[in-house]
């Protein structure tokens, strides 16, 4: 089947370079396979455009910063009102820092943290994950100032700055940098110290650090973000991708980078161009929305395939050059901006019978002491609705089991965790994840922080048994 894409008439551009409304009487055609190629090569950018711009610009986002070059620190575990990102965690506290690196480098002034797990992750629109600091690497034992910039940052070429401990070059101008801090919520005095430390993180531009006023950044004209990723594919894909292209660094030797540029060039979307709706390519929006939804559905089915998820695990949430397109697409659908394997791993808890977990049934997840996750920091297990990847609302605001959200080990050191509409008799409150009885598919993600990589090779994730 062929889809028609109308392009701006080249002859009009050559004859009337100052006009923007000439007839669009030349066309190119896209097959379904070509549309799918564009969707797959775009998904990492679309997903992160939504995440980053919602975090900075969505007033309804409880974790939002209200703009770029600002930060927002949360000092309570998240609940079901969090809709910024699919499959968020409920076991660490976040500090969300939104960086606009176009006019000025941005500096994070970071204190010592009294926690056994802290990491700082930084991601641009391309969804390649960088972890500049982590307790695993011996960081956060002393205060540090870290400066972020790109090759496009005005007035800065990467030179040393007095008083700055580290500099970090990003691939994109708009960045989300996220601290994850284990709060030790079961130790009240330590928890209070950690909250004070979280509140002491500050963000400032290099101009501000040198005593000058911060350069204005209110000139950016952002295309609309979507309620879902499919909304961007169906509403304003070319406008979003043109904006993304203009604010990213593309490696001429990277196949994934060059693949997305090649896919969009016939549509007139190239780095350095300005988007003009009257002169832009005309694409079949509904076809792109449909294909995006199909790609999403296929990726979500992998959650019920333990073998495939085990294979994908080491390839997802990596830096550029250390991953592949399949892994980028899958993780962009399932849950963007997580941590790489060295920091955390995210095994799915499948059902024992292989069928999707559904809220019409109750389930139990059993682990003996020897079967507990090989975590050198801590682990958690979190329940989501499968379609959207959000916490399932409940009056107890209980979405996960773990050291921070609460858990009770048995006398033998093992644990039984129940996913049920009503708490089974004799089950500790901490080990019950409530559901609303309805026909809704669910999934469970386990998080293992600072996994023991050697033990992980022979460890298997538990399964959920239907009761």
C-alpha positions in Angstrom: 0.0 0.0 0.0 1.3 3.5 -0.9 0.9 6.7 1.2 1.3 10.1 -0.5 3.6 12.7 0.8 3.5 16.1 -0.9 6.7 18.1 -1.0 7.3 21.7 -1.6 7.8 22.4 -5.3 11.6 22.7 -5.9 10.9 24.8 -8.9 9.0 27.3 -6.8 11.9 27.5 -4.3 14.4 28.2 -7.1 12.2 30.7 -8.9 10.7 32.5 -5.8 13.1 31.9 -2.9 11.3 34.5 -0.7 7.8 33.0 -1.1 6.5 30.5 1.4 3.1 29.6 -0.1 3.8 28.3 -3.5 1.9 25.4 -5.0 2.8 22.0 -3.7 2.4 20.1 -6.9 5.3 17.6 -6.6 4.9 14.5 -4.6 6.9 11.6 -3.2 5.3 8.4 -2.1 6.0 6.3 1.0 5.2 2.6 1.4 4.1 1.3 4.8 7.6 -0.1 5.2 9.1 3.3 4.7 6.7 4.8 7.2 7.6 2.2 9.7 11.3 2.9 9.1 10.7 6.6 9.8 8.6 5.8 12.9 11.2 3.4 14.4 14.1 5.8 13.7 12.1 8.6 15.3 10.8 6.9 18.4 13.8 7.7 20.6 13.5 11.4 19.8 9.7 11.6 20.0 9.6 9.8 23.4 12.4 12.1 24.9 10.9 15.2 23.4 7.7 14.4 25.3 9.6 13.6 28.5 11.9 16.6 28.5 9.4 19.1 27.4 6.7 17.9 29.8 9.2 18.0 32.6 10.1 21.6 31.8 6.9 23.1 30.4 3.8 21.1 31.5 2.2 23.0 34.4 0.2 19.9 35.3 3.3 17.8 35.8 3.9 17.3 39.6 7.6 16.8 38.9 7.9 19.7 36.5 10.4 22.5 36.9 8.3 25.3 35.3 11.0 26.0 32.7 14.5 25.3 31.7 17.6 26.0 33.8 15.6 25.2 36.8 15.4 22.2 39.1 12.7 20.5 41.2 13.5 18.3 44.2 11.0 15.9 45.5 11.2 14.7 49.1 8.4 12.1 49.0 8.0 9.0 47.0 5.8 9.4 43.9 2.1 8.4 43.6 -0.3 7.7 40.7 -0.7 11.4 39.8 2.7 11.2 38.1 2.1 11.0 34.4 5.3 12.5 33.0 6.8 9.2 32.0 5.9 5.6 31.5 6.8 3.2 34.3 8.3 5.7 36.8 10.0 4.4 39.9 8.6 4.6 43.4 11.7 3.6 45.3 14.0 6.7 45.1 13.7 10.4 45.5 14.3 12.5 42.4 16.0 15.8 41.7 14.9 16.8 38.2 17.2 19.4 36.5 16.1 20.9 33.1 19.1 22.4 31.2 19.1 24.7 28.2 22.7 24.7 27.0 22.3 27.0 24.0 23.4 30.3 25.5 25.5 29.3 28.5 26.9 26.2 30.1 24.9 25.1 33.2 26.5 24.1 36.5 25.1 21.7 39.1 26.5 22.3 42.6 26.2 18.9 44.3 26.7 18.1 48.0 27.8 15.0 49.8 25.0 12.4 50.1 24.5 10.1 53.1 22.9 7.4 51.1 24.1 4.0 49.9 22.7 4.7 46.4 22.8 7.9 44.4 23.2 8.5 40.7 23.1 11.4 38.3 21.8 10.6 34.8 21.8 13.1 31.9 19.9 12.6 28.6 19.1 14.8 25.6 16.5 14.3 22.9 18.4 11.4 21.4 17.8 9.2 24.4 21.4 8.1 24.9 22.0 7.7 28.6 25.0 9.2 30.4 25.8 8.7 34.1 28.4 11.3 35.0 28.3 10.5 38.8 27.3 7.4 40.8 28.0 6.0 44.2 29.1 2.9 42.4 32.0 5.0 41.0 32.8 6.4 44.4 31.1 9.7 43.8 29.0 11.9 46.2 31.5 11.5 49.0 32.5 15.1 48.7 30.8 18.2 47.2 31.4 18.8 43.5 30.5 21.3 40.8 29.8 19.7 37.3 29.5 21.9 34.2 27.4 20.7 31.2 27.7 22.1 27.6 27.4 21.2 23.9 29.4 22.0 20.8 26.8 24.7 20.1 26.9 26.4 23.5 27.7 30.1 22.9 30.9 31.5 24.2 32.3 28.3 25.6 34.6 25.7 24.0 35.2 23.3 26.8 38.0 25.2 28.5 38.7 24.6 32.2 36.9 27.0 34.6 38.3 27.7 38.0 36.3 26.1 40.8 34.6 23.6 38.4 35.5 20.0 39.2 34.2 18.3 36.0 32.9 19.3 32.6 30.6 17.1 30.6 29.7 17.5 26.9 26.1 16.6 25.9 24.9 15.7 22.5 21.8 18.0 22.7 21.0 21.5 23.8 18.0 20.6 25.9 18.8 18.1 28.6 17.1 16.4 31.5 19.5 15.6 34.3 18.0 13.4 37.1 19.4 12.5 40.5 18.1 9.3 42.0 18.6 9.1 45.7 17.7 6.2 47.9 16.1 8.0 50.9 16.5 5.3 53.6 12.9 6.1 54.6 12.9 3.4 57.2 15.6 5.3 59.1 14.0 8.7 60.1 17.1 10.6 61.2 19.0 9.5 58.1 16.0 10.3 55.9 15.9 13.8 57.3 19.6 14.3 56.5 19.1 13.1 53.0 16.2 15.4 52.4 18.3 18.4 53.6 21.1 17.3 51.2 18.6 17.0 48.3 17.3 20.5 49.0 20.9 21.9 48.9 21.5 21.0 45.2 21.7 24.2 43.2 21.7 25.0 39.5 23.2 28.1 37.9 24.6 29.2 34.5 28.2 29.9 33.9 27.3 33.6 33.7 25.7 33.4 37.1 28.6 31.6 38.5 30.9 34.4 37.3 28.7 37.0 38.9 26.8 38.2 35.8 23.1 38.0 34.9 22.0 34.8 33.3 21.5 35.1 29.5 17.8 35.1 28.5 16.6 31.8 27.1 13.0 32.8 26.3 13.5 32.8 22.5 13.0 29.1 22.0 9.8 28.3 20.1 8.9 24.7 21.1 6.5 22.6 19.0 3.7 21.2 21.1 4.4 18.0 23.0 1.8 15.3 23.0 -0.2 13.6 25.7 1.2 10.4 24.2 4.0 9.6 21.8 1.4 8.6 19.2 0.0 12.1 19.4 3.2 13.6 18.1 3.4 11.0 15.3 -0.2 11.9 14.3 -0.2 15.6 14.9 3.1 17.4 14.4 5.9 14.9 13.7 7.8 16.9 11.1 7.7 20.1 13.2 9.0 18.3 16.2 11.8 16.5 14.3 12.9 19.7 12.6 13.3 21.3 16.0 15.1 18.2 17.3 17.5 18.1 14.4 18.4 21.8 15.0 19.4 21.1 18.6 21.4 17.8 18.3 24.9 16.8 17.5 24.9 14.0 14.8 27.9 11.8 14.4 28.8 11.3 10.7 30.2 7.8 11.5 27.2 6.6 13.5 24.7 4.4 11.6 21.7 5.3 13.8 22.4 9.0 13.5 22.8 8.9 9.7 19.9 6.6 9.3 17.4 9.1 10.8 18.9 11.9 8.8 18.6 9.9 5.6 15.0 9.0 6.4 13.9 12.6 6.8 15.9 14.3 4.0 13.3 13.4 1.3 10.7 15.1 3.5 12.7 18.3 3.7 13.7 17.9 7.3 17.4 18.5 7.8 19.6 20.1 10.5 19.8 23.8 10.2 16.5 24.4 8.4 13.5 26.3 9.7 10.2 24.6 9.9 7.5 26.3 7.7 4.1 24.7 7.8 3.0 26.2 4.5 6.1 24.8 2.7 6.5 21.5 4.7 6.0 18.0 3.4 2.5 16.8 3.6 2.3 13.4 5.2 -0.5 11.0 6.1 -0.7 11.8 9.8 -3.1 9.0 10.6 -0.9 6.4 8.9 2.0 7.6 11.0 -0.1 7.5 14.2 -1.3 4.0 13.3 2.2 2.6 12.7 3.5 4.3 15.9 0.7 2.5 17.8 1.6 -0.8 16.1 5.3 -0.3 17.0 4.3 0.5 20.6 2.1 -2.6 20.8 4.8 -4.9 19.5 7.3 -3.5 22.0 4.9 -4.0 24.9 4.5 -7.7 24.1 8.2 -8.1 24.8 7.3 -7.5 28.5 5.8 -11.0 28.6 8.8 -12.6 26.9 11.5 -13.1 29.6 14.0 -14.5 27.0 13.8 -11.4 24.9 13.9 -9.0 27.8 17.0 -10.8 29.1 18.6 -10.4 25.7 17.7 -6.7 25.4 18.7 -5.9 29.0 22.5 -5.3 28.4 21.7 -3.2 25.3 19.2 -0.7 26.6 19.8 2.6 28.3 23.3 2.9 27.0 25.5 5.7 25.7 25.8 6.4 22.0 27.7 3.7 20.1 26.9 1.1 22.8 23.4 0.2 21.8 21.2 -0.5 18.7 18.0 0.7 17.1 15.9 -2.2 18.4 16.9 -1.6 22.0 16.3 2.2 21.6 12.8 1.7 20.2 11.9 -0.9 22.8 13.1 1.1 25.8 11.6 4.3 24.5 8.2 2.6 24.4 8.4 0.6 27.6 9.9 3.3 29.9 12.3 6.0 28.8 15.4 7.4 30.7 16.3 4.6 33.0 19.8 3.5 34.1 22.2 1.2 32.3 22.9 -2.3 33.6 25.9 -1.3 35.7 23.7 1.0 37.7 20.4 -0.9 37.7 18.6 -3.6 35.8 14.9 -3.9 35.2 13.7 -7.5 34.8 10.0 -8.0 34.0 8.0 -10.3 36.2 6.1 -12.5 33.8 3.2 -14.8 34.7 3.8 -18.5 35.3 1.4 -19.5 32.5 2.7 -16.9 30.0 -0.6 -15.0 29.7 -0.7 -11.2 30.3 -1.3 -10.3 34.0 -4.9 -9.1 34.3 -6.7 -7.3 37.1 -9.6 -9.8 36.9 -7.3 -12.2 38.7 -5.1 -12.2 41.8 -1.5 -13.3 41.8 1.3 -14.2 44.1 5.1 -13.7 43.6 7.3 -16.0 45.7 11.0 -15.8 46.3 13.1 -17.8 48.8 16.1 -16.2 50.5 18.4 -17.6 47.8 16.1 -16.4 45.0 16.0 -12.7 46.1 17.5 -10.3 43.5 21.3 -9.9 43.6 21.3 -6.2 44.6 24.4 -4.7 46.1 22.4 -1.5 47.0 18.6 -2.4 47.1 15.8 -3.8 45.0 12.1 -3.1 44.4 9.1 -4.5 42.6 6.5 -2.1 41.0 3.1 -2.7 39.5 1.8 -0.7 36.5 -1.1 -0.8 34.1 0.4 -2.3 30.9 -1.1 0.1 28.3 0.2 3.4 29.8 2.8 2.3 32.3 1.3 4.3 35.1 0.8 3.4 38.8 -2.6 1.8 39.5 -4.5 4.3 41.7 -5.4 3.1 45.2 -6.3 4.7 48.5 -3.2 3.2 50.2 -0.9 4.8 47.6 0.9 1.5 47.5 2.5 0.8 44.1 5.7 -1.1 45.0 7.3 -3.5 47.4 10.9 -2.8 48.6 13.1 -1.3 51.2 11.7 2.2 50.8 8.0 1.5 49.9 7.9 -1.2 52.6 8.3 -5.0 52.7 8.3 -7.8 55.2 10.6 -10.8 54.8 9.5 -14.2 56.1 11.3 -16.1 58.9 13.2 -18.0 56.3 14.4 -14.7 54.7 12.2 -15.1 51.6 9.1 -13.1 50.6 5.6 -13.5 49.2 4.1 -10.5 47.4 0.4 -10.5 46.6 -1.2 -8.6 43.7 -4.9 -8.7 44.7 -8.1 -6.7 44.9 -8.4 -7.6 48.6 -5.6 -8.2 51.0 -5.3 -12.0 51.7 -5.6 -13.0 55.3 -2.3 -13.2 57.1 -0.4 -11.2 54.4 1.5 -8.2 55.7 0.2 -4.8 54.5 3.7 -4.1 53.1 3.6 -7.1 50.8 0.2 -6.4 49.2 -0.2 -4.5 45.9 -3.9 -3.6 45.5 -5.7 -3.6 42.2 -9.1 -2.5 41.0 -11.1 -5.5 39.7 -11.6 -4.9 36.0 -10.4 -6.2 32.6 -7.1 -4.4 32.5 -3.7 -5.9 31.7 -0.9 -5.1 34.1 2.8 -5.6 34.3 5.4 -5.7 37.0 8.9 -4.3 36.7 11.6 -5.2 39.2 14.5 -2.8 39.8 17.8 -4.1 41.0 20.2 -1.2 42.0 23.9 -1.9 41.7 23.4 -5.5 40.6 26.0 -8.1 41.2 26.8 -8.7 37.5 28.3 -12.2 38.1 25.3 -13.4 40.2 22.9 -11.8 37.7 24.2 -14.2 35.0 22.6 -17.2 36.8 19.8 -15.5 38.7 16.2 -15.7 37.2 13.4 -13.2 37.8 10.4 -14.7 39.7 7.1 -15.3 38.1 3.6 -14.3 39.1 1.3 -17.3 39.9 -2.4 -16.8 39.3 -4.5 -17.6 42.3 
